[in-house]
Amino acid sequence: MEVKKALDIALKKCNGEIIPIQVNEFDFSYLYNFATEAIALYKSFFDLNNKSLLTVGSSCDQVIEAYAAGASKVRVVDINYFTKYYFYLKKAALLTLTLDDYLNYLSYNRTGYKATNGTNSDILSVNLFEKIKPCLKSLNNDAYVFWTKLYDSFSGKEIFEKMFFTFQELTDDEKRKCITYLSSNKEYKNAREKIKDKDPFFNCSNLMQYNARYYYDNIWLSNVLEYLSLFECNHITQKVVNCTRDNGKALICYLFAPGFKGSLEHIESKYNLEAIDITGYHAVDQQQVLIYTKRGNTNNKK
Ligand SMILES: C[S@@+](CC[C@H](N)C(=O)[O-])C[C@H]1O[C@@H](n2cnc3c(N)ncnc32)[C@H](O)[C@@H]1O
């Protein structure tokens, strides 16, 4: 979405206006500051080195993790209007700040949403924003305009509380366990090196309407299908199957509650998905990923 429109919606959100959504649709106009999935574990099932990835975004940690693992080309498809602008804010922070400052700048409650001991007063702090601003400007002028205009009218805390899912955040310890580039200074520097000259392509679009024009070695759909009807799950899964390259893999759904698969039960057997248990890598009880592997040789080239 072009910056003028995205900024208009963001300013409305920060002013407390409700953004209209269609009946039966969830409000995906919020951002996730960090991924809530155990990417560190599931990425080991995928071959990312010098390979392509199509992924949904929002926190954009999936993008950073993929580049850190050597991905050559990444495309982000996300219904959220702000994903692209958040990516550049994160990239500028990653390239400029230390790991601790990065966590301080982007974490709302570093001890997790279950804790009751208050929020991080440095969240999106203007002092840290001033540090990353020159880098942000050099990376992407639209993102620079977007964030600068928001900071002109609102504090970092106000921006965060109106635009982000404040209650869906892992603790620092869980983040280190679930997201590789946050696990140590060495991994953080590796991500910084690998991402500095790379940018994904962005499509601000609903996956239902998205028209995939290329094949991908890897596809990650996060837990999007958990929100959808059987018809929608089928439609999107078929689309993913069609654009997965031979011997490539797709994460069809990350399951936060594998005991309640609903429509996904049908998708799992219809597409012969592998359900992999990743319990123990995350604070929140049992979790699973549903993975599709494209077998055969159809010579897909696009
Ligand atoms: C469902 S959220 C979950 C985030 C996740 N827990 C994580 O760790 O990043 C993933 C992203 O999917 C996007 N999304 C949800 N439904 C979508 C759809 N139908 N088409 C495209 N993107 C969608 C949301 O905007 C959000 O950015």
The ligand as an SDF file (V2000), in Angstrom:
LIG
                    3D

 27 29  0  0  0  0  0  0  0  0999 V2000
   -1.9790  -14.5440   11.7150 C   0  0  0  0  0  0  0  0  0  0  0  0
   -0.6040  -13.5100   12.1090 S   0  0  0  0  0  0  0  0  0  0  0  0
    0.3060  -14.4560   13.2290 C   0  0  0  0  0  0  0  0  0  0  0  0
    1.6760  -13.9460   13.5000 C   0  0  0  0  0  0  0  0  0  0  0  0
    2.5410  -14.9980   14.0730 C   0  0  0  0  0  0  0  0  0  0  0  0
    2.0350  -15.5370   15.2920 N   0  0  0  0  0  0  0  0  0  0  0  0
    4.0040  -14.6530   14.1320 C   0  0  0  0  0  0  0  0  0  0  0  0
    4.6790  -15.2520   14.9430 O   0  0  0  0  0  0  0  0  0  0  0  0
    4.4790  -13.8390   13.3120 O   0  0  0  0  0  0  0  0  0  0  0  0
    0.3880  -13.6310   10.6900 C   0  0  0  0  0  0  0  0  0  0  0  0
    0.1830  -12.5870    9.6820 C   0  0  0  0  0  0  0  0  0  0  0  0
   -0.7790  -13.0450    8.7710 O   0  0  0  0  0  0  0  0  0  0  0  0
   -1.4590  -11.9510    8.1960 C   0  0  0  0  0  0  0  0  0  0  0  0
   -2.7140  -12.4550    7.6230 N   0  0  0  0  0  0  0  0  0  0  0  0
   -3.7700  -12.9640    8.2770 C   0  0  0  0  0  0  0  0  0  0  0  0
   -4.7270  -13.3710    7.4190 N   0  0  0  0  0  0  0  0  0  0  0  0
   -4.2350  -13.1240    6.1720 C   0  0  0  0  0  0  0  0  0  0  0  0
   -4.7350  -13.3380    4.8610 C   0  0  0  0  0  0  0  0  0  0  0  0
   -5.9270  -13.8800    4.6540 N   0  0  0  0  0  0  0  0  0  0  0  0
   -3.9560  -12.9860    3.8210 N   0  0  0  0  0  0  0  0  0  0  0  0
   -2.7230  -12.4220    4.0090 C   0  0  0  0  0  0  0  0  0  0  0  0
   -2.2020  -12.1960    5.2460 N   0  0  0  0  0  0  0  0  0  0  0  0
   -2.9480  -12.5410    6.3000 C   0  0  0  0  0  0  0  0  0  0  0  0
   -1.5950  -10.9960    9.3590 C   0  0  0  0  0  0  0  0  0  0  0  0
   -1.7390   -9.6660    8.9000 O   0  0  0  0  0  0  0  0  0  0  0  0
   -0.2980  -11.2230   10.1130 C   0  0  0  0  0  0  0  0  0  0  0  0
    0.6550  -10.2850    9.7110 O   0  0  0  0  0  0  0  0  0  0  0  0
  1  2  1  0
  2  3  1  0
  2 10  1  0
  3  4  1  0
  4  5  1  0
  5  6  1  0
  5  7  1  0
  7  8  2  0
  7  9  1  0
 10 11  1  0
 11 12  1  0
 11 26  1  0
 12 13  1  0
 13 14  1  0
 13 24  1  0
 14 15  1  0
 14 23  1  0
 15 16  2  0
 16 17  1  0
 17 18  1  0
 17 23  2  0
 18 19  1  0
 18 20  2  0
 20 21  1  0
 21 22  2  0
 22 23  1  0
 24 25  1  0
 24 26  1  0
 26 27  1  0
M  CHG  2   2   1   9  -1
M  END
$$$$
